Amino acid sequence: MEKFSFDLQARDGSARTGVISTPRGDIRTPAFMPVGTAATVKAMMPESVAATGADILLGNTYHLMLRPTAERIDRLGGLHKFMNWHKPILTDSGGFQVMSLADLRKLTEKGVTFKSHIDGSKHELTPERSMEIQKLLGSDIVMCFDECPALPADRDRIADSMRLSMRWAARSRDAFGDRPGHALFGIQQGGLEQDFREESAKALVDIGFDGYAVGGLAVGEGQEAMFGCLDFATDMLPVDRPRYLMGVGKPDDIVGAVARGIDMMDCVLPSRSGRTGQAFTRHGVVNIKNARHADDPRPLDEDCTCPACSNYSRAYLHHVFRSQEMISGMLLTWHNLHYFQELMAGMRGAIAAGTFDAWQAGFHAQRAQGDIEPL
């Protein structure tokens, strides 16, 4: 079986571009991963997601273990077949959702026990169980089980959490075993503390992983603090392995993260915003619900080739959103995912050409202009 590998092809400053190779296909980096929480990217057909340029999706261990269960998905042929997505899939470990969504959770050295937010049923999630679930799902990239404390938190809480996550990382590595063609990523923790990030990175490298994530950011600390942390945290991770920033984000977050050496990102923002009437364009965010669009025959973005921009006016998109028609979320989500993938392709090309600084300046200048004037 073809092995998992990472080919770093070009660098421009700290920004990198390359290719992650998996048996199910290549992932061009920097890569944005749409989130398929419950085995679907909301409001999108899998073929449509692929058409936007996405090379990989993210699935949520927590949601899938509760419904329809990993065992059922395994019996039905695995997650790729179940959701009709035949490119790579990365699954998170379930740890973040347990901390943020579950009721009555109890944390111990062994793992976490919690009650489902769906029906109150009791469950236990440990490093070993997380690895078992992700194997049943058939994930191409598996994330080790960790704890992610909300920020701000005091240093003692951050240190205890990080060290517990490192012990869980070692157990995840042992439980994952030898699975050719599948990869296991470790997750760096440590809040905004440089010494804790360094301790965490060293522990992960000593254990040995196929890729490394920067975890515990985009949890309320703000962009300036996140970038400040990435300025030192990213360089602590091995140069020859993919670097994944979890849960990011807005377009300017993504561009700033790539500028700091990040290769992979995921976020629910493109799809969630699409369902709530927000469109991301090269000129910033457009709120299609606003009355200014009611008589506007122009597209969301005249330079965009997605179906929403190619075939529909702002007036129509405003109408179907206000009428609560399903096509509204479908078209705006497609547009947002198309824009995010266009953003990644633009960065990949600029890094390869050695023009990333100029590309980045153009990106910010266009956004600063703001949306087109109302008619």
C-alpha positions in Angstrom: 0.0 0.0 0.0 1.2 3.5 -0.8 2.5 5.2 2.3 1.6 8.6 3.8 4.2 11.2 3.0 4.8 14.9 2.8 6.8 16.6 0.0 7.7 20.2 0.9 8.1 21.8 -2.5 8.7 25.5 -1.9 9.2 28.1 0.8 8.8 31.8 0.8 9.8 33.3 4.2 8.0 31.0 6.7 5.1 30.2 4.2 5.3 26.7 2.7 3.7 24.8 -0.1 3.8 21.1 -0.8 1.9 17.9 -1.2 0.7 15.3 1.3 0.4 11.9 -0.4 -2.1 9.3 0.8 -3.5 6.2 -0.7 -6.8 8.0 -1.3 -5.2 11.0 -3.1 -3.0 14.0 -2.8 -3.6 17.0 -0.5 -2.1 20.2 -1.8 -0.8 22.5 0.9 -1.6 24.9 2.3 -4.9 23.1 2.5 -8.3 24.2 3.9 -10.5 21.3 5.1 -14.3 21.8 5.0 -15.9 20.4 8.1 -18.3 17.4 7.6 -19.5 17.2 11.2 -22.0 14.4 10.9 -20.7 12.8 7.7 -21.9 15.7 5.6 -20.8 19.2 4.8 -24.1 20.9 5.6 -26.1 22.1 2.6 -23.6 20.5 0.1 -23.4 17.4 -2.0 -20.0 15.7 -1.7 -19.5 16.2 -5.5 -20.1 19.9 -5.0 -17.5 20.0 -2.2 -15.0 18.3 -4.5 -15.9 20.8 -7.3 -14.8 23.7 -5.1 -11.3 22.3 -5.0 -11.2 20.6 -1.6 -8.7 17.7 -1.4 -9.7 16.5 2.1 -12.7 16.8 4.6 -12.8 16.7 8.3 -15.2 14.4 10.3 -16.1 14.7 13.9 -15.4 11.7 16.1 -17.7 12.9 18.9 -20.7 13.4 16.7 -20.2 10.2 14.7 -19.6 8.0 17.8 -23.0 9.1 19.2 -24.9 9.0 16.0 -25.0 6.8 13.9 -22.1 5.2 15.9 -18.7 4.2 14.5 -19.6 0.5 14.7 -22.6 1.1 12.3 -20.4 3.1 9.9 -17.8 0.3 9.9 -20.5 -2.3 9.2 -21.7 -0.2 6.3 -18.2 0.0 4.7 -16.5 2.9 6.5 -17.0 6.7 6.5 -15.8 7.3 2.9 -18.3 4.9 1.4 -21.0 5.9 3.9 -20.9 9.6 2.9 -19.8 9.1 -0.7 -16.5 11.0 -0.3 -13.6 9.1 -1.8 -10.8 11.6 -1.1 -8.9 11.7 2.2 -10.7 12.3 5.5 -9.2 13.6 8.7 -11.0 13.0 11.9 -10.6 14.9 15.1 -10.2 13.0 18.4 -13.5 14.0 20.0 -11.7 15.7 22.9 -12.6 19.3 22.0 -16.3 18.5 21.5 -16.5 16.6 24.8 -15.1 19.6 26.6 -17.4 22.1 24.7 -20.7 20.2 24.1 -21.1 17.3 26.5 -23.0 17.5 29.8 -21.8 16.3 33.2 -18.3 15.4 32.0 -15.7 14.0 34.4 -12.0 14.2 33.6 -9.5 11.6 35.0 -6.1 10.3 34.0 -7.8 7.5 32.1 -10.0 9.7 30.0 -13.4 11.5 30.0 -16.8 10.2 30.9 -19.7 12.3 29.8 -23.4 12.4 28.9 -24.5 12.8 25.3 -25.9 16.2 24.4 -28.4 14.3 22.2 -30.1 11.9 24.6 -28.2 12.0 27.9 -26.7 8.5 27.4 -23.4 7.9 29.2 -20.1 7.4 27.4 -16.4 7.1 28.0 -13.7 8.5 25.7 -10.1 7.5 26.3 -7.1 7.7 24.0 -7.5 4.0 23.3 -11.3 4.3 22.5 -10.7 7.4 20.3 -8.1 5.5 18.3 -10.6 2.5 18.0 -13.4 4.8 16.8 -11.2 6.6 14.2 -10.0 3.2 12.9 -13.7 2.0 12.6 -14.4 5.2 10.6 -11.5 4.5 8.3 -9.9 7.9 8.7 -6.8 8.6 6.6 -5.5 11.1 9.2 -6.2 10.4 12.8 -5.8 12.9 15.6 -4.4 11.9 19.0 -6.7 12.3 22.0 -6.1 15.5 23.9 -7.7 18.0 26.3 -8.2 21.6 25.2 -8.8 24.1 28.0 -10.6 27.3 27.2 -8.5 30.5 27.3 -7.8 32.5 29.4 -6.7 30.0 32.0 -4.0 30.3 34.7 -0.5 28.8 34.1 -1.0 25.9 36.5 -4.2 24.8 34.7 -2.6 25.1 31.3 0.5 23.2 32.4 -1.5 20.3 34.0 -3.7 20.1 30.9 -0.8 20.1 28.5 1.1 17.4 30.4 -2.1 15.2 30.6 -2.5 15.7 26.8 1.2 14.5 26.3 0.5 11.4 28.4 -2.6 10.8 26.3 -0.6 11.4 23.1 1.8 8.6 24.1 -1.2 6.3 24.7 -2.7 7.3 21.4 0.5 6.4 19.6 0.6 3.0 21.3 -3.1 2.3 20.5 -2.8 3.5 16.9 -0.1 0.8 16.2 1.2 0.2 12.7 -1.3 1.1 10.0 0.4 1.6 6.6 -1.3 4.3 4.5 -2.9 5.9 7.6 -1.3 8.8 9.6 -1.5 9.8 13.2 -1.0 13.5 14.1 0.1 14.7 17.6 -1.3 17.9 19.0 0.8 20.6 20.6 -0.8 22.3 23.6 0.4 24.9 26.1 -2.0 27.9 25.7 -0.1 31.1 24.9 2.9 30.1 27.0 6.1 29.7 25.1 7.8 27.4 27.6 4.8 25.1 27.7 4.5 25.0 23.9 8.2 24.1 23.7 7.8 21.3 26.4 4.8 20.0 24.5 6.6 20.0 21.1 9.6 18.2 22.5 7.3 15.5 24.1 5.5 15.0 20.8 8.7 14.7 18.7 10.1 12.2 21.2 6.9 10.1 20.8 7.0 10.5 17.0 4.1 11.4 14.7 3.3 11.6 11.0 2.2 15.3 11.4 1.8 17.8 14.1 -1.1 20.1 15.0 -1.1 23.4 16.9 -4.1 22.9 19.3 -5.6 25.1 21.9 -5.9 28.3 19.7 -8.9 29.9 18.2 -10.7 29.4 21.5 -11.4 33.0 22.4 -7.9 34.5 22.7 -8.2 36.9 19.7 -6.2 37.1 16.5 -3.3 39.2 17.8 -2.7 36.7 20.6 -3.1 33.7 18.2 -0.6 35.1 15.8 1.8 36.0 18.6 1.7 32.3 19.7 2.1 31.0 16.1 5.2 33.3 15.8 7.1 30.9 18.1 4.9 27.7 18.3 5.0 26.7 14.6 8.8 26.7 14.4 9.0 24.2 17.3 7.5 21.5 15.1 9.5 19.4 12.6 10.1 21.1 9.2 9.6 17.8 7.3 6.1 17.1 8.6 2.7 18.7 7.9 1.6 21.4 10.4 -2.1 21.7 11.1 -3.7 24.7 12.9 -7.0 23.4 14.3 -10.3 25.3 14.1 -9.1 28.3 11.9 -10.8 30.3 10.6 -11.6 33.6 8.9 -9.8 34.4 5.7 -7.3 36.8 7.3 -6.7 34.3 10.1 -5.9 31.7 7.4 -3.5 34.0 5.5 -1.7 35.0 8.7 -1.4 31.4 9.7 0.1 30.4 6.4 2.5 33.3 6.6 3.7 31.7 9.9 4.3 28.3 8.5 1.0 26.5 8.8 0.1 23.9 6.1 -3.5 22.7 7.1 -6.6 24.4 8.6 -10.2 23.6 9.2 -13.3 25.6 10.2 -17.1 25.4 10.2 -17.2 29.1 9.2 -17.7 28.9 5.4 -20.7 26.6 5.8 -22.2 28.0 9.0 -21.9 31.6 7.6 -23.5 30.5 4.4 -26.5 29.2 6.3 -26.9 32.5 8.1 -26.6 34.8 5.1 -23.0 35.7 5.2 -20.8 35.5 2.1 -17.0 35.8 2.1 -15.7 37.7 -0.9 -12.3 39.2 -1.9 -13.7 42.5 -0.7 -14.7 41.3 2.7 -18.0 39.9 4.2 -21.3 40.5 2.5 -24.5 40.2 4.6 -27.0 39.2 2.0 -29.9 39.7 4.4 -29.4 43.5 4.3 -32.1 45.4 2.4 -29.5 47.1 0.2 -29.3 43.9 -1.9 -33.1 43.6 -2.6 -32.9 45.3 -6.0 -29.3 44.6 -6.9 -28.9 42.6 -10.2 -25.1 42.2 -9.7 -23.4 39.0 -8.5 -21.9 38.6 -5.0 -18.5 38.8 -6.5 -18.1 39.5 -10.2 -14.7 37.8 -10.3 -16.0 34.6 -8.8 -16.9 31.6 -10.9 -19.0 29.6 -8.4 -22.6 28.8 -9.2 -24.0 31.5 -6.9 -22.0 34.2 -8.6 -22.2 32.9 -12.1 -26.0 32.3 -12.2 -27.7 34.4 -9.5 -28.0 38.0 -8.5 -27.6 39.6 -5.1 -31.4 40.4 -5.3 -32.2 36.7 -5.8 -29.9 35.6 -3.0 -31.4 38.2 -0.7 -34.9 37.0 -1.6 -34.3 33.3 -1.0 -32.6 34.0 2.3 -35.4 36.2 3.5 -37.9 33.6 2.3 -36.0 30.9 4.3 -35.6 28.8 1.1 -33.1 25.9 1.3 -31.4 27.0 -1.8 -30.1 30.1 0.1 -27.8 28.0 2.4 -26.8 25.8 -0.5 -25.7 28.6 -2.8 -24.0 30.7 -0.1 -22.2 27.7 1.3 -21.0 26.7 -2.1 -19.7 30.2 -2.7 -17.9 30.4 0.6 -16.2 27.1 0.2 -15.3 28.0 -3.4 -13.8 31.3 -2.1 -11.8 29.6 0.6 -10.3 27.1 -1.8 -9.5 29.9 -4.3 -7.7 31.6 -1.4 -5.6 28.5 -0.8 -4.8 28.1 -4.5 -3.7 31.7 -4.7 -1.4 31.2 -1.7 0.1 28.0 -3.1 0.8 29.7 -6.4 2.4 32.8 -4.8 4.6 30.7 -2.5 5.8 28.6 -5.4 6.6 31.8 -7.4 8.3 33.5 -4.4 5.8 36.4 -4.5 3.9 35.6 -1.3 4.5 39.0 0.4 3.1 40.8 -2.7 0.1 38.5 -2.8 -0.5 39.0 0.9 -0.4 42.8 0.4 -2.9 42.6 -2.4 -5.2 40.4 -0.4 -5.3 42.9 2.5 -5.6 45.9 0.1 -8.6 44.4 -1.6 -10.4 43.7 1.6 -9.7 47.2 2.9 -11.6 48.6 -0.1 -14.8 47.0 1.3 -17.9 45.8 -0.6 -19.1 47.5 -3.8 -21.3 50.6 -3.4 -25.0 50.1 -3.4 -26.8 50.9 -6.6 
